[in-house]
Amino acid sequence: MNKSRATLALASLVASAALAQQPAPPAPAFAGPNLSPKGVAAMAANCAMCHGTQGRAAPGSRVAALAGRPADATVEAMKAFKEGKREASVMHQIAKGYSDAEIAAMATYFAAQAREGS
């Protein structure tokens, strides 16, 4: 091994050791929920895949329509999913991803949507 390669290897080893001594970076600070009208509409859009655009389920769907549903009924259902008290295929996992404030905001959003044909 020539002298420049040895020097480079030694410098690399010293740098690696110095990096190993550095403290771990702080955990990321996540943004709080965006409960503005646009933020709530964006969260509610996640429900469209199963519950239809703006909570209007497809005619004949076995999935509950959310549009026009009383907010307290939606909050209660989400709470039951979140606590595992209501059977579901995926809703118990989805519900766990939202805070109580986010669930209440989306429930109010869907309650304000006109039902299909209204």
N, CA, C and O atoms as CSV, one atom per row, in Angstrom:
chain,resi,resn,atom,element,x,y,z
A,1,MET,N,N,0.856,-1.166,0.000
A,1,MET,CA,C,0.000,0.000,0.000
A,1,MET,C,C,0.901,1.227,0.000
A,1,MET,O,O,1.816,1.327,0.817
A,2,ASN,N,N,0.644,2.167,-0.919
A,2,ASN,CA,C,1.505,3.351,-0.946
A,2,ASN,C,C,1.083,4.333,0.141
A,2,ASN,O,O,0.023,4.194,0.750
A,3,LYS,N,N,1.938,5.330,0.369
A,3,LYS,CA,C,1.746,6.273,1.474
A,3,LYS,C,C,0.459,7.066,1.337
A,3,LYS,O,O,-0.216,7.277,2.344
A,4,SER,N,N,0.076,7.523,0.131
A,4,SER,CA,C,-1.141,8.329,-0.038
A,4,SER,C,C,-2.392,7.486,0.198
A,4,SER,O,O,-3.379,7.989,0.734
A,5,ARG,N,N,-2.366,6.223,-0.190
A,5,ARG,CA,C,-3.520,5.351,0.052
A,5,ARG,C,C,-3.668,5.069,1.543
A,5,ARG,O,O,-4.782,5.015,2.065
A,6,ALA,N,N,-2.553,4.892,2.213
A,6,ALA,CA,C,-2.578,4.643,3.654
A,6,ALA,C,C,-3.098,5.859,4.392
A,6,ALA,O,O,-3.884,5.737,5.332
A,7,THR,N,N,-2.659,7.035,3.964
A,7,THR,CA,C,-3.124,8.279,4.586
A,7,THR,C,C,-4.630,8.442,4.373
A,7,THR,O,O,-5.357,8.815,5.294
A,8,LEU,N,N,-5.085,8.162,3.170
A,8,LEU,CA,C,-6.511,8.264,2.850
A,8,LEU,C,C,-7.322,7.276,3.687
A,8,LEU,O,O,-8.384,7.623,4.203
A,9,ALA,N,N,-6.826,6.054,3.820
A,9,ALA,CA,C,-7.517,5.045,4.617
A,9,ALA,C,C,-7.590,5.466,6.074
A,9,ALA,O,O,-8.626,5.303,6.718
A,10,LEU,N,N,-6.493,6.008,6.599
A,10,LEU,CA,C,-6.462,6.459,7.989
A,10,LEU,C,C,-7.429,7.624,8.202
A,10,LEU,O,O,-8.142,7.666,9.205
A,11,ALA,N,N,-7.453,8.558,7.266
A,11,ALA,CA,C,-8.367,9.704,7.366
A,11,ALA,C,C,-9.816,9.230,7.326
A,11,ALA,O,O,-10.660,9.755,8.053
A,12,SER,N,N,-10.104,8.263,6.500
A,12,SER,CA,C,-11.450,7.716,6.404
A,12,SER,C,C,-11.854,7.050,7.713
A,12,SER,O,O,-12.984,7.212,8.175
A,13,LEU,N,N,-10.942,6.310,8.304
A,13,LEU,CA,C,-11.197,5.645,9.573
A,13,LEU,C,C,-11.450,6.652,10.687
A,13,LEU,O,O,-12.369,6.471,11.486
A,14,VAL,N,N,-10.649,7.709,10.750
A,14,VAL,CA,C,-10.821,8.756,11.763
A,14,VAL,C,C,-12.170,9.457,11.577
A,14,VAL,O,O,-12.874,9.721,12.552
A,15,ALA,N,N,-12.526,9.754,10.334
A,15,ALA,CA,C,-13.807,10.418,10.058
A,15,ALA,C,C,-14.973,9.518,10.455
A,15,ALA,O,O,-15.955,9.991,11.027
A,16,SER,N,N,-14.871,8.231,10.155
A,16,SER,CA,C,-15.931,7.290,10.529
A,16,SER,C,C,-16.100,7.226,12.039
A,16,SER,O,O,-17.224,7.203,12.541
A,17,ALA,N,N,-14.997,7.198,12.755
A,17,ALA,CA,C,-15.060,7.151,14.214
A,17,ALA,C,C,-15.687,8.418,14.777
A,17,ALA,O,O,-16.451,8.365,15.741
A,18,ALA,N,N,-15.362,9.557,14.170
A,18,ALA,CA,C,-15.931,10.824,14.635
A,18,ALA,C,C,-17.443,10.852,14.396
A,18,ALA,O,O,-18.204,11.316,15.245
A,19,LEU,N,N,-17.862,10.359,13.254
A,19,LEU,CA,C,-19.295,10.330,12.960
A,19,LEU,C,C,-20.039,9.386,13.892
A,19,LEU,O,O,-21.171,9.667,14.285
A,20,ALA,N,N,-19.421,8.284,14.244
A,20,ALA,CA,C,-20.057,7.315,15.129
A,20,ALA,C,C,-20.301,7.909,16.512
A,20,ALA,O,O,-21.192,7.452,17.227
A,21,GLN,N,N,-19.530,8.915,16.899
A,21,GLN,CA,C,-19.661,9.535,18.212
A,21,GLN,C,C,-20.737,10.619,18.252
A,21,GLN,O,O,-21.066,11.118,19.329
A,22,GLN,N,N,-21.288,10.989,17.099
A,22,GLN,CA,C,-22.289,12.056,17.037
A,22,GLN,C,C,-23.613,11.557,17.616
A,22,GLN,O,O,-23.968,10.397,17.407
A,23,PRO,N,N,-24.346,12.397,18.334
A,23,PRO,CA,C,-25.656,11.979,18.848
A,23,PRO,C,C,-26.639,11.816,17.688
A,23,PRO,O,O,-26.497,12.443,16.638
A,24,ALA,N,N,-27.621,10.975,17.898
A,24,ALA,CA,C,-28.648,10.759,16.880
A,24,ALA,C,C,-29.421,12.057,16.663
A,24,ALA,O,O,-29.611,12.826,17.605
A,25,PRO,N,N,-29.862,12.303,15.455
A,25,PRO,CA,C,-30.643,13.521,15.216
A,25,PRO,C,C,-31.972,13.442,15.968
A,25,PRO,O,O,-32.462,12.348,16.247
A,26,PRO,N,N,-32.545,14.573,16.290
A,26,PRO,CA,C,-33.825,14.554,17.013
A,26,PRO,C,C,-34.923,13.961,16.138
A,26,PRO,O,O,-34.848,14.006,14.910
A,27,ALA,N,N,-35.930,13.411,16.779
A,27,ALA,CA,C,-37.070,12.863,16.049
A,27,ALA,C,C,-37.746,13.996,15.273
A,27,ALA,O,O,-37.762,15.137,15.735
A,28,PRO,N,N,-38.296,13.694,14.115
A,28,PRO,CA,C,-38.943,14.760,13.341
A,28,PRO,C,C,-40.157,15.305,14.078
A,28,PRO,O,O,-40.881,14.568,14.748
A,29,ALA,N,N,-40.364,16.587,13.943
A,29,ALA,CA,C,-41.543,17.232,14.538
A,29,ALA,C,C,-42.629,17.246,13.468
A,29,ALA,O,O,-42.500,17.926,12.450
A,30,PHE,N,N,-43.684,16.503,13.701
A,30,PHE,CA,C,-44.758,16.434,12.727
A,30,PHE,C,C,-45.696,17.617,12.915
A,30,PHE,O,O,-45.912,18.102,14.026
A,31,ALA,N,N,-46.233,18.056,11.815
A,31,ALA,CA,C,-47.167,19.177,11.856
A,31,ALA,C,C,-48.464,18.726,12.525
A,31,ALA,O,O,-48.858,17.565,12.421
A,32,GLY,N,N,-49.099,19.634,13.191
A,32,GLY,CA,C,-50.398,19.350,13.777
A,32,GLY,C,C,-51.434,19.187,12.683
A,32,GLY,O,O,-51.156,19.467,11.517
A,33,PRO,N,N,-52.608,18.743,13.041
A,33,PRO,CA,C,-53.635,18.547,12.022
A,33,PRO,C,C,-54.025,19.876,11.379
A,33,PRO,O,O,-54.081,20.910,12.044
A,34,ASN,N,N,-54.286,19.832,10.107
A,34,ASN,CA,C,-54.736,21.019,9.378
A,34,ASN,C,C,-56.255,21.000,9.396
A,34,ASN,O,O,-56.880,20.335,8.570
A,35,LEU,N,N,-56.845,21.717,10.324
A,35,LEU,CA,C,-58.293,21.717,10.471
A,35,LEU,C,C,-58.955,22.893,9.751
A,35,LEU,O,O,-60.106,23.231,10.027
A,36,SER,N,N,-58.217,23.511,8.827
A,36,SER,CA,C,-58.824,24.540,7.987
A,36,SER,C,C,-59.801,23.847,7.042
A,36,SER,O,O,-59.713,22.632,6.865
A,37,PRO,N,N,-60.727,24.580,6.431
A,37,PRO,CA,C,-61.659,23.945,5.490
A,37,PRO,C,C,-60.951,23.141,4.393
A,37,PRO,O,O,-61.384,22.039,4.058
A,38,LYS,N,N,-59.875,23.682,3.838
A,38,LYS,CA,C,-59.147,22.950,2.790
A,38,LYS,C,C,-58.448,21.715,3.368
A,38,LYS,O,O,-58.398,20.671,2.718
A,39,GLY,N,N,-57.922,21.828,4.559
A,39,GLY,CA,C,-57.261,20.693,5.202
A,39,GLY,C,C,-58.229,19.562,5.491
A,39,GLY,O,O,-57.912,18.393,5.271
A,40,VAL,N,N,-59.402,19.907,5.983
A,40,VAL,CA,C,-60.418,18.898,6.289
A,40,VAL,C,C,-60.905,18.243,4.993
A,40,VAL,O,O,-61.084,17.027,4.942
A,41,ALA,N,N,-61.117,19.041,3.959
A,41,ALA,CA,C,-61.551,18.487,2.673
A,41,ALA,C,C,-60.486,17.541,2.119
A,41,ALA,O,O,-60.819,16.518,1.522
A,42,ALA,N,N,-59.224,17.871,2.310
A,42,ALA,CA,C,-58.139,17.001,1.844
A,42,ALA,C,C,-58.135,15.686,2.616
A,42,ALA,O,O,-57.950,14.623,2.025
A,43,MET,N,N,-58.336,15.749,3.934
A,43,MET,CA,C,-58.408,14.512,4.720
A,43,MET,C,C,-59.616,13.684,4.296
A,43,MET,O,O,-59.510,12.468,4.135
A,44,ALA,N,N,-60.755,14.333,4.116
A,44,ALA,CA,C,-61.978,13.634,3.738
A,44,ALA,C,C,-61.856,12.987,2.362
A,44,ALA,O,O,-62.513,11.983,2.088
A,45,ALA,N,N,-61.025,13.552,1.502
A,45,ALA,CA,C,-60.826,12.973,0.169
A,45,ALA,C,C,-60.225,11.571,0.259
A,45,ALA,O,O,-60.389,10.764,-0.656
A,46,ASN,N,N,-59.529,11.282,1.360
A,46,ASN,CA,C,-58.980,9.936,1.548
A,46,ASN,C,C,-60.078,8.883,1.666
A,46,ASN,O,O,-59.820,7.699,1.450
A,47,CYS,N,N,-61.274,9.289,1.999
A,47,CYS,CA,C,-62.386,8.356,2.192
A,47,CYS,C,C,-63.073,8.002,0.874
A,47,CYS,O,O,-63.856,7.054,0.814
A,48,ALA,N,N,-62.779,8.762,-0.179
A,48,ALA,CA,C,-63.480,8.613,-1.458
A,48,ALA,C,C,-63.308,7.240,-2.086
A,48,ALA,O,O,-64.221,6.750,-2.750
A,49,MET,N,N,-62.167,6.618,-1.891
A,49,MET,CA,C,-61.926,5.322,-2.529
A,49,MET,C,C,-63.022,4.322,-2.187
A,49,MET,O,O,-63.442,3.549,-3.048
A,50,CYS,N,N,-63.485,4.326,-0.959
A,50,CYS,CA,C,-64.529,3.383,-0.546
A,50,CYS,C,C,-65.906,4.035,-0.429
A,50,CYS,O,O,-66.916,3.446,-0.813
A,51,HIS,N,N,-65.935,5.257,0.105
A,51,HIS,CA,C,-67.215,5.900,0.420
A,51,HIS,C,C,-67.706,6.845,-0.668
A,51,HIS,O,O,-68.767,7.452,-0.522
A,52,GLY,N,N,-66.955,6.981,-1.755
A,52,GLY,CA,C,-67.364,7.834,-2.872
A,52,GLY,C,C,-66.943,9.279,-2.687
A,52,GLY,O,O,-66.641,9.723,-1.580
A,53,THR,N,N,-66.931,9.998,-3.794
A,53,THR,CA,C,-66.563,11.408,-3.781
A,53,THR,C,C,-67.511,12.173,-2.877
A,53,THR,O,O,-68.731,12.053,-2.989
A,54,GLN,N,N,-66.938,12.957,-1.984
A,54,GLN,CA,C,-67.669,13.750,-0.991
A,54,GLN,C,C,-68.622,12.893,-0.157
A,54,GLN,O,O,-69.650,13.372,0.322
A,55,GLY,N,N,-68.260,11.611,0.009
A,55,GLY,CA,C,-69.037,10.719,0.868
A,55,GLY,C,C,-70.276,10.147,0.227
A,55,GLY,O,O,-71.124,9.577,0.914
A,56,ARG,N,N,-70.396,10.291,-1.080
A,56,ARG,CA,C,-71.566,9.753,-1.787
A,56,ARG,C,C,-71.208,8.387,-2.354
A,56,ARG,O,O,-70.597,8.285,-3.418
A,57,ALA,N,N,-71.592,7.341,-1.635
A,57,ALA,CA,C,-71.282,5.979,-2.054
A,57,ALA,C,C,-72.011,5.643,-3.351
A,57,ALA,O,O,-73.073,6.196,-3.639
A,58,ALA,N,N,-71.440,4.744,-4.119
A,58,ALA,CA,C,-72.055,4.313,-5.381
A,58,ALA,C,C,-73.393,3.636,-5.088
A,58,ALA,O,O,-73.526,2.934,-4.086
A,59,PRO,N,N,-74.383,3.843,-5.957
A,59,PRO,CA,C,-75.673,3.182,-5.766
A,59,PRO,C,C,-75.487,1.664,-5.640
A,59,PRO,O,O,-74.761,1.052,-6.423
A,60,GLY,N,N,-76.138,1.080,-4.665
A,60,GLY,CA,C,-76.055,-0.353,-4.439
A,60,GLY,C,C,-74.831,-0.790,-3.654
A,60,GLY,O,O,-74.647,-1.982,-3.411
A,61,SER,N,N,-73.997,0.150,-3.257
A,61,SER,CA,C,-72.781,-0.175,-2.506
A,61,SER,C,C,-73.139,-0.654,-1.110
A,61,SER,O,O,-74.106,-0.187,-0.509
A,62,ARG,N,N,-72.351,-1.587,-0.605
A,62,ARG,CA,C,-72.528,-2.058,0.767
A,62,ARG,C,C,-71.797,-1.158,1.753
A,62,ARG,O,O,-71.939,-1.310,2.966
A,63,VAL,N,N,-71.015,-0.219,1.226
A,63,VAL,CA,C,-70.267,0.718,2.067
A,63,VAL,C,C,-71.189,1.886,2.411
A,63,VAL,O,O,-71.938,2.364,1.559
A,64,ALA,N,N,-71.133,2.332,3.632
A,64,ALA,CA,C,-72.000,3.415,4.097
A,64,ALA,C,C,-71.709,4.724,3.360
A,64,ALA,O,O,-70.555,5.084,3.132
A,65,ALA,N,N,-72.774,5.418,2.999
A,65,ALA,CA,C,-72.637,6.776,2.471
A,65,ALA,C,C,-72.379,7.687,3.667
A,65,ALA,O,O,-73.002,7.531,4.717
A,66,LEU,N,N,-71.476,8.623,3.509
A,66,LEU,CA,C,-71.163,9.555,4.593
A,66,LEU,C,C,-71.833,10.907,4.387
A,66,LEU,O,O,-72.080,11.632,5.350
A,67,ALA,N,N,-72.126,11.245,3.152
A,67,ALA,CA,C,-72.746,12.544,2.842
A,67,ALA,C,C,-74.104,12.657,3.524
A,67,ALA,O,O,-74.952,11.774,3.396
A,68,GLY,N,N,-74.297,13.749,4.245
A,68,GLY,CA,C,-75.566,14.013,4.906
A,68,GLY,C,C,-75.779,13.223,6.188
A,68,GLY,O,O,-76.793,13.409,6.862
A,69,ARG,N,N,-74.867,12.364,6.531
A,69,ARG,CA,C,-74.995,11.575,7.759
A,69,ARG,C,C,-74.719,12.486,8.950
A,69,ARG,O,O,-73.774,13.274,8.908
A,70,PRO,N,N,-75.516,12.399,10.006
A,70,PRO,CA,C,-75.268,13.249,11.179
A,70,PRO,C,C,-73.840,13.077,11.697
A,70,PRO,O,O,-73.336,11.958,11.796
A,71,ALA,N,N,-73.205,14.178,12.018
A,71,ALA,CA,C,-71.808,14.157,12.458
A,71,ALA,C,C,-71.618,13.262,13.674
A,71,ALA,O,O,-70.636,12.523,13.746
A,72,ASP,N,N,-72.538,13.315,14.630
A,72,ASP,CA,C,-72.363,12.502,15.833
A,72,ASP,C,C,-72.401,11.008,15.519
A,72,ASP,O,O,-71.726,10.229,16.192
A,73,ALA,N,N,-73.166,10.593,14.522
A,73,ALA,CA,C,-73.206,9.183,14.124
A,73,ALA,C,C,-71.863,8.757,13.524
A,73,ALA,O,O,-71.377,7.657,13.786
A,74,THR,N,N,-71.275,9.636,12.722
A,74,THR,CA,C,-69.968,9.325,12.134
A,74,THR,C,C,-68.894,9.272,13.211
A,74,THR,O,O,-68.039,8.387,13.193
A,75,VAL,N,N,-68.932,10.213,14.146
A,75,VAL,CA,C,-67.957,10.225,15.242
A,75,VAL,C,C,-68.080,8.941,16.062
A,75,VAL,O,O,-67.069,8.321,16.393
A,76,GLU,N,N,-69.301,8.540,16.391
A,76,GLU,CA,C,-69.510,7.315,17.176
A,76,GLU,C,C,-68.991,6.090,16.440
A,76,GLU,O,O,-68.352,5.225,17.039
A,77,ALA,N,N,-69.267,6.014,15.133
A,77,ALA,CA,C,-68.791,4.876,14.343
A,77,ALA,C,C,-67.272,4.835,14.317
A,77,ALA,O,O,-66.673,3.776,14.500
A,78,MET,N,N,-66.647,5.986,14.091
A,78,MET,CA,C,-65.189,6.038,14.040
A,78,MET,C,C,-64.585,5.673,15.398
A,78,MET,O,O,-63.554,5.003,15.460
A,79,LYS,N,N,-65.219,6.108,16.476
A,79,LYS,CA,C,-64.740,5.775,17.819
A,79,LYS,C,C,-64.824,4.260,18.032
A,79,LYS,O,O,-63.898,3.657,18.574
A,80,ALA,N,N,-65.919,3.656,17.609
A,80,ALA,CA,C,-66.076,2.208,17.748
A,80,ALA,C,C,-65.045,1.458,16.909
A,80,ALA,O,O,-64.498,0.450,17.357
A,81,PHE,N,N,-64.775,1.940,15.700
A,81,PHE,CA,C,-63.733,1.317,14.876
A,81,PHE,C,C,-62.376,1.446,15.562
A,81,PHE,O,O,-61.616,0.482,15.657
A,82,LYS,N,N,-62.093,2.640,16.032
A,82,LYS,CA,C,-60.796,2.941,16.651
A,82,LYS,C,C,-60.549,2.059,17.876
A,82,LYS,O,O,-59.424,1.620,18.112
A,83,GLU,N,N,-61.597,1.804,18.647
A,83,GLU,CA,C,-61.489,1.009,19.868
A,83,GLU,C,C,-61.652,-0.490,19.619
A,83,GLU,O,O,-61.557,-1.287,20.552
A,84,GLY,N,N,-61.898,-0.876,18.362
A,84,GLY,CA,C,-62.073,-2.286,18.034
A,84,GLY,C,C,-63.415,-2.850,18.462
A,84,GLY,O,O,-63.576,-4.067,18.546
A,85,LYS,N,N,-64.379,-1.982,18.733
A,85,LYS,CA,C,-65.706,-2.422,19.175
A,85,LYS,C,C,-66.671,-2.654,18.018
A,85,LYS,O,O,-67.772,-3.170,18.213
A,86,ARG,N,N,-66.255,-2.273,16.821
A,86,ARG,CA,C,-67.097,-2.464,15.642
A,86,ARG,C,C,-66.261,-3.211,14.610
A,86,ARG,O,O,-65.136,-2.814,14.307
A,87,GLU,N,N,-66.812,-4.285,14.078
A,87,GLU,CA,C,-66.074,-5.096,13.107
A,87,GLU,C,C,-65.895,-4.335,11.799
A,87,GLU,O,O,-66.748,-3.556,11.375
A,88,ALA,N,N,-64.749,-4.596,11.181
A,88,ALA,CA,C,-64.437,-3.955,9.909
A,88,ALA,C,C,-63.298,-4.699,9.245
A,88,ALA,O,O,-62.559,-5.448,9.884
A,89,SER,N,N,-63.174,-4.476,7.951
A,89,SER,CA,C,-62.025,-5.072,7.266
A,89,SER,C,C,-60.807,-4.166,7.418
A,89,SER,O,O,-59.723,-4.650,7.743
A,90,VAL,N,N,-60.962,-2.871,7.191
A,90,VAL,CA,C,-59.830,-1.952,7.296
A,90,VAL,C,C,-60.123,-0.710,8.138
A,90,VAL,O,O,-59.192,-0.007,8.529
A,91,MET,N,N,-61.365,-0.430,8.418
A,91,MET,CA,C,-61.699,0.824,9.105
A,91,MET,C,C,-61.092,0.929,10.502
A,91,MET,O,O,-60.793,2.036,10.950
A,92,HIS,N,N,-60.905,-0.170,11.192
A,92,HIS,CA,C,-60.302,-0.085,12.529
A,92,HIS,C,C,-58.872,0.439,12.432
A,92,HIS,O,O,-58.420,1.159,13.323
A,93,GLN,N,N,-58.158,0.093,11.372
A,93,GLN,CA,C,-56.797,0.611,11.190
A,93,GLN,C,C,-56.816,2.060,10.713
A,93,GLN,O,O,-56.018,2.880,11.166
A,94,ILE,N,N,-57.726,2.367,9.801
A,94,ILE,CA,C,-57.822,3.737,9.282
A,94,ILE,C,C,-58.192,4.701,10.406
A,94,ILE,O,O,-57.602,5.775,10.524
A,95,ALA,N,N,-59.159,4.326,11.221
A,95,ALA,CA,C,-59.628,5.199,12.304
A,95,ALA,C,C,-58.508,5.528,13.283
A,95,ALA,O,O,-58.466,6.632,13.825
A,96,LYS,N,N,-57.608,4.589,13.515
A,96,LYS,CA,C,-56.497,4.821,14.443
A,96,LYS,C,C,-55.537,5.889,13.935
A,96,LYS,O,O,-54.755,6.440,14.709
A,97,GLY,N,N,-55.591,6.181,12.645
A,97,GLY,CA,C,-54.694,7.169,12.064
A,97,GLY,C,C,-55.155,8.601,12.237
A,97,GLY,O,O,-54.428,9.527,11.878
A,98,TYR,N,N,-56.343,8.806,12.778
A,98,TYR,CA,C,-56.881,10.157,12.935
A,98,TYR,C,C,-57.080,10.499,14.407
A,98,TYR,O,O,-57.457,9.649,15.213
A,99,SER,N,N,-56.820,11.755,14.738
A,99,SER,CA,C,-57.076,12.228,16.104
A,99,SER,C,C,-58.578,12.455,16.262
A,99,SER,O,O,-59.322,12.481,15.282
A,100,ASP,N,N,-59.006,12.615,17.497
A,100,ASP,CA,C,-60.428,12.890,17.752
A,100,ASP,C,C,-60.856,14.191,17.069
A,100,ASP,O,O,-61.968,14.280,16.548
A,101,ALA,N,N,-59.979,15.197,17.068
A,101,ALA,CA,C,-60.305,16.483,16.428
A,101,ALA,C,C,-60.452,16.311,14.918
A,101,ALA,O,O,-61.343,16.900,14.306
A,102,GLU,N,N,-59.583,15.508,14.325
A,102,GLU,CA,C,-59.674,15.269,12.879
A,102,GLU,C,C,-60.947,14.512,12.531
A,102,GLU,O,O,-61.611,14.834,11.546
A,103,ILE,N,N,-61.291,13.512,13.331
A,103,ILE,CA,C,-62.519,12.743,13.097
A,103,ILE,C,C,-63.732,13.659,13.209
A,103,ILE,O,O,-64.622,13.607,12.360
A,104,ALA,N,N,-63.780,14.492,14.236
A,104,ALA,CA,C,-64.909,15.407,14.410
A,104,ALA,C,C,-65.015,16.379,13.239
A,104,ALA,O,O,-66.114,16.665,12.764
A,105,ALA,N,N,-63.878,16.885,12.773
A,105,ALA,CA,C,-63.885,17.827,11.650
A,105,ALA,C,C,-64.371,17.156,10.374
A,105,ALA,O,O,-65.158,17.740,9.629
A,106,MET,N,N,-63.913,15.938,10.113
A,106,MET,CA,C,-64.373,15.233,8.907
A,106,MET,C,C,-65.847,14.853,9.016
A,106,MET,O,O,-66.575,14.902,8.024
A,107,ALA,N,N,-66.291,14.475,10.214
A,107,ALA,CA,C,-67.703,14.137,10.406
A,107,ALA,C,C,-68.583,15.350,10.112
A,107,ALA,O,O,-69.635,15.222,9.486
A,108,THR,N,N,-68.152,16.525,10.565
A,108,THR,CA,C,-68.894,17.760,10.288
A,108,THR,C,C,-68.878,18.060,8.792
A,108,THR,O,O,-69.887,18.484,8.230
A,109,TYR,N,N,-67.736,17.842,8.150
A,109,TYR,CA,C,-67.617,18.050,6.698
A,109,TYR,C,C,-68.624,17.163,5.963
A,109,TYR,O,O,-69.379,17.649,5.121
A,110,PHE,N,N,-68.637,15.871,6.278
A,110,PHE,CA,C,-69.540,14.957,5.572
A,110,PHE,C,C,-71.004,15.252,5.884
A,110,PHE,O,O,-71.855,15.112,5.005
A,111,ALA,N,N,-71.315,15.655,7.110
A,111,ALA,CA,C,-72.686,15.990,7.460
A,111,ALA,C,C,-73.201,17.153,6.602
A,111,ALA,O,O,-74.393,17.224,6.302
A,112,ALA,N,N,-72.319,18.045,6.216
A,112,ALA,CA,C,-72.715,19.216,5.415
A,112,ALA,C,C,-72.853,18.899,3.919
A,112,ALA,O,O,-73.379,19.718,3.166
A,113,GLN,N,N,-72.390,17.730,3.485
A,113,GLN,CA,C,-72.480,17.373,2.070
A,113,GLN,C,C,-73.894,16.899,1.751
A,113,GLN,O,O,-74.504,16.161,2.526
A,114,ALA,N,N,-74.397,17.323,0.623
A,114,ALA,CA,C,-75.742,16.894,0.201
A,114,ALA,C,C,-75.704,15.428,-0.174
A,114,ALA,O,O,-74.754,14.959,-0.801
A,115,ARG,N,N,-76.741,14.711,0.214
A,115,ARG,CA,C,-76.859,13.305,-0.201
A,115,ARG,C,C,-77.103,13.264,-1.694
A,115,ARG,O,O,-77.547,14.249,-2.284
A,116,GLU,N,N,-76.815,12.129,-2.305
A,116,GLU,CA,C,-77.041,11.945,-3.740
A,116,GLU,C,C,-78.522,12.201,-4.035
A,116,GLU,O,O,-79.403,11.661,-3.366
A,117,GLY,N,N,-78.773,13.012,-5.020
A,117,GLY,CA,C,-80.138,13.302,-5.431
A,117,GLY,C,C,-80.825,14.380,-4.601
A,117,GLY,O,O,-81.986,14.701,-4.856
A,118,SER,N,N,-80.130,14.945,-3.611
A,118,SER,CA,C,-80.737,15.996,-2.771
A,118,SER,C,C,-80.561,17.349,-3.385
A,118,SER,O,O,-81.006,18.347,-2.818
